[in-house]
Amino acid sequence: MARCLHKLLCFQLFKSQFVSRISKLTVEQINFKLNTVRTFSCTFTNLDKQYCNVGTIGHVDHGKTTLTAAITKVLSEELGTTKSVQFDEIDKAPEEKKRGITINAAHVSYESKTRKYAHTDCPGHVDFIKNMIMGTSQMDGAILVVAATEGAMPQTREHLLLAKQIGVKHLVVFLNKIDAADEEMAELCELEVRMLLDEYGYPGSAIPVISGSALCALKGENEKIGKQSILKLIETLDNYIPIPDRDLSSPFLLPIETAVKISGRGTVVVGTLKEGVIKKGDSAEIIGQGVSMLSSISDIEVFHESVPVLYAGQNAGVLLKAVKQHNIVRGMFLVKPQSVKQYTYVSAKIYVLTKEDGGRKWPLMNKYQQIMYCSLWSMACIVYLPEDLQMVMPGDTADVKILLRQPMILKVGQQFTVRENQITTLTGIVTDTLPDPGFEIKGFTYLKPTQGVKVEGRRKRK
């Protein structure tokens, strides 16, 4: 009893002193202190290590998936904080195992001494470049994997071009299969890669190049070019690729990469949170392709660990209530209700790639129709030139209007690319969002919306 009374008196004394101190502050000072506390707690709660999103890009069969598996194996043995992931667990789809290539972008996680990494293993085959674009759009930095036995190949160039257009600013090069190449060949390969980096606008002479063998690291052979090269690569990632400033103050926005049905619980959407903070119990809206569905968040998992809060930059699975899996399509967004709008018509500034850039040699004409790639979605679009402009030559820029086949989330400043067959024809940035033009084009009609959900901006056919 005496102890309780003592605690009560101490608390009352502390309270009176606190009130005395706080009463001397102005309203502005109080608000500043409260906002500082909120910002600090929002930034660092439950984040013992900073998150960084990286991935492997490069030509098919140069060892991207082998390197991904080797990183998890070495870190699991060295630090014990990472689960080793086998090669066939990364390329786990039947078609991937049958053909021996990566088709869909795969995700694994690992930890260094200072960071937690979400790693995307991108497909290198030309037939699956769409999946590579979607995987790269989530990266803070990338590991360019080049086989020392072959040097730069067609998809090495294409992946570099796309990484630059998408906005991946920081690269690290891993010169793989060094055990199968002689010293002179390896030196020539490194020189070629540095020249290629300069060609695509990266600082070739300054970018770190680590030579090693992912296969040796995976098999536990030749420690110098195996395990030690992987440890050097991780150290380079820690020091060279900066953590970008995360937008924690905006309403949350998560591009949906995939949706999975969990029997008896609901539907899980997977993606990397681009903006804001998500908490368990928050109301949410799934939006995109003219569709809008309301839901609520019942659980959040970051690489199989349940967490109460998800911060911008983290890759996670979010469990939703009252939403069917078949109603969700890759490229839709999980957002705070009523926080964003969908548009079919925007203004943009575009650059038409030259043949040397990897584009085409013909000019771009009015009403050019191809596939636009932006964030995790791709969609048919029509490019309208200004009335006083008949064509845009390769290497030129122009201010244009773009009509999408269906309404999607587009923001001013958002980057996109347009591809024709297997080449990138133009890249651009959204300069303004425009009202619905109120017309449709024959052969360019909307897909039938998901049954039983609200549809925004759907126009009647004439």
PELIN-V345003 format. One record per helix or strand of 3 or more residues. SS is the DSSP state (alpha for helix, beta for strand). FROM is the first residue (numbers start at 1). LEN is the number of residues. If there is no record, write none. Layout:
SS:FROM:LEN
SS:FROM:LEN
//
This chain:
alpha:2:22
alpha:27:18
beta:50:8
alpha:64:15
alpha:87:4
alpha:94:6
beta:106:6
beta:115:7
alpha:126:11
beta:142:6
alpha:154:13
beta:171:6
alpha:178:3
alpha:183:17
beta:209:3
alpha:214:6
alpha:227:14
beta:253:3
beta:258:5
beta:266:10
beta:277:3
beta:283:6
beta:291:12
beta:309:3
beta:315:6
alpha:325:3
beta:333:3
beta:342:11
beta:368:7
beta:377:8
beta:397:13
beta:415:6
beta:423:12
//
